[in-house]
Amino acid sequence: MPSAHSTVLETPLPVHRQSAPLAGLPPYVFAALDQLKHSARAQGRAFVDLGIGSPDRPMDPSIVQVLQSAVADPSTHGYPPFRGLPRFLASVAGFMDARFGVTVDTGREALALAGSKEGIAQVIAACVQTGDVVLVPEIYYPVYGRAALLAGATVYWVPMNASTGFLADFEAVPAEVARRARLLVVNYPNNPTGAAASLGYFERAVAFAHEHGLMLLSDLAYSELTYDGFVAPSALEVPGAMDVTIEFHSCSKSFNMAGLRAGFAVGNRGLIDALSAYRTNVGYGAPSVVQHAAGHALDNYRTLAAPTVAAYAARRDAAVAAVREIGWAVEAPPAAMYVWLPVPAATTEWEFVNALLDDAGVVVTPGSAFGPGGTGYFRISLVAEPGVLRQAIARVGEVCAARGWR
């Protein structure tokens, strides 16, 4: 029987009720794509999955050996330090210095992460609140916008399209919006478009952040996956960037370590402190054994990343050649592990995606998965060997020809 002080609801709320911010998120396109693939598998239909951006190549044996040795070491069996193992943070500092010429104070300006995605979501949660404005490119990796919405912020979509080489045009943000903004997100090399930015672009982004008193979040997960002599810069190379910038790095793509969840954040001390404070309230840091393996990868980044980059370059070249062979114009992306293409004008992106799965046995990702600017495009992930990519894209051409799509 309820006590005199209790309140009994006539219609009790369901125990599985989600919070208002979570329930209010728009539908997650990747969930719909997963359902399509699940249905195809249930029907026994085979397909080539070029939708997911998960690396398909194995880790280098030396990384595996370090990981196995770390697992066997009893000192790794307890909780890890909140900010990261000194050995890993030293590797982070060494990588930032050797790769970008950026000096990092490991005690104040670096933090170990169990993957960069969680760090991005957590720093947004730590620094953004209800009523803030977050500037997100209109073609974006989903966590940027979704983490901002979960924090109660308003997302302003920064223009980003083919006419600017898919460089987000933050300078086109209206002055009254920029004045209210708390955070600007940039991601180059870019997922999903494969676009790359020069140091000059980051110079403008840092200047914009200084001018409007906002934080700059740079997602540099694809720093090593660049081609044709292009070398991706870090935003932290810009003088004054350390005053406003936090940058996220990942071992997932460069070293095929996606399953281990290894990454790090570097940058402004206050932002690193805020991220660390948030993480200490919800977790215990990145696993020690993974930090040992990731530290080895960073120490040897030149030799360990080179075969992966060469493999993706060959896949990119094969995919681009195959796209041209079916009669479509495409420029070879300078970076990342994707080919970004417009859906034929005669159809819609979901009709196109369904037709490719049904008739060609090929899965691609609809561009709307990456925000409003992605509508009308689709992404091919280079997660198969060149011959498989060529065959899959040839089948895409056959489907389009059969349906009269140009």
Secondary structure, 3 states (H helix, E strand, C coil): CCCCCCCCCCCCCCCCCCCHHHHCCCCCHHHHHHHHHHHHHHCCCCCEECCCCCCCCCCCHHHHHHHHHHHHCHHHCCCCCCCCCHHHHHHHHHHHHHHHCCCCCCCCCEEEECCHHHHHHHHHHHHCCCCCEEEEECCCCCHHHHHHHHCCCEEEEECCCHHHCCCCCHHHCCHHHHHHEEEEEECCCCCCCCCCCCHHHHHHHHHHHHHHCCEEEEECCCCCCECCCCCCCCHHHCCCHHHCEEEEEECCCCCCCHHHCCEEEEECHHHHHHHHHHHHHHCCCCCHHHHHHHHHHHHCHHHHHHHHHHHHHHHHHHHHHHHHHCCCCCCCCCECCEEEEECCCCCCHHHHHHHHHHHHCEECEEHHHHCHHHCCEEEEECCCCHHHHHHHHHHHHHHHHHHCCC
